[in-house]
Amino acid sequence: MNQTRWRKSSHSDDQGNCVELAIIGDRTAARDSKNATGPVLTFPTSTWTDFLTRTR
């Protein structure tokens, strides 16, 4: 059974235009919530954190 805990972005809208994130070990995964079985992008968590810091 897959135990990955996905969570939606706090900036998601009510029309389902959402990004979901999950921490998997030392990586951060991102996916489109409308396509939960579709492609997943993964990044080292340190890279994801750096991206968020630079875009704020």
C-alpha positions as CSV (number, residue, x, y, z in Angstrom):
1,M,0.0,0.0,0.0
2,N,1.3,3.4,-0.9
3,Q,1.8,5.5,2.2
4,T,2.9,8.7,0.5
5,R,1.0,11.7,2.1
6,W,0.2,14.3,-0.6
7,R,-0.9,17.8,0.4
8,K,-2.4,20.5,-1.8
9,S,-0.8,23.9,-2.1
10,S,-2.4,26.6,0.0
11,H,-2.7,28.6,-3.2
12,S,-5.0,26.1,-4.9
13,D,-8.3,27.3,-6.3
14,D,-11.8,25.7,-6.1
15,Q,-11.8,24.7,-9.7
16,G,-9.2,21.9,-9.1
17,N,-6.2,23.8,-10.5
18,C,-4.0,22.4,-7.8
19,V,-0.4,21.3,-7.2
20,E,0.2,18.6,-4.6
21,L,3.4,18.0,-2.8
22,A,4.8,15.1,-0.8
23,I,8.1,14.6,1.0
24,I,9.6,11.2,0.1
25,G,12.8,10.6,2.0
26,D,15.2,13.3,1.0
27,R,13.2,14.4,-2.0
28,T,10.1,16.6,-2.6
29,A,7.6,15.3,-5.2
30,A,5.1,17.5,-7.1
31,R,2.1,16.4,-9.1
32,D,-1.1,17.8,-10.7
33,S,-4.0,16.9,-8.3
34,K,-6.3,16.3,-11.3
35,N,-4.1,13.5,-12.5
36,A,-3.0,11.6,-9.3
37,T,-1.7,8.7,-11.3
38,G,0.1,10.8,-13.9
39,P,3.7,12.0,-13.9
40,V,5.4,13.2,-10.8
41,L,8.4,15.6,-10.7
42,T,10.9,15.0,-7.9
43,F,13.6,17.3,-6.6
44,P,16.1,17.1,-3.8
45,T,14.3,18.7,-0.9
46,S,17.2,21.3,-0.6
47,T,16.6,22.3,-4.2
48,W,12.9,22.7,-3.7
49,T,13.5,24.8,-0.5
50,D,15.9,27.0,-2.4
51,F,13.4,27.4,-5.2
52,L,10.7,28.5,-2.7
53,T,13.0,30.9,-1.0
54,R,14.0,32.6,-4.3
55,T,10.5,32.9,-5.6
56,R,8.9,34.5,-2.5
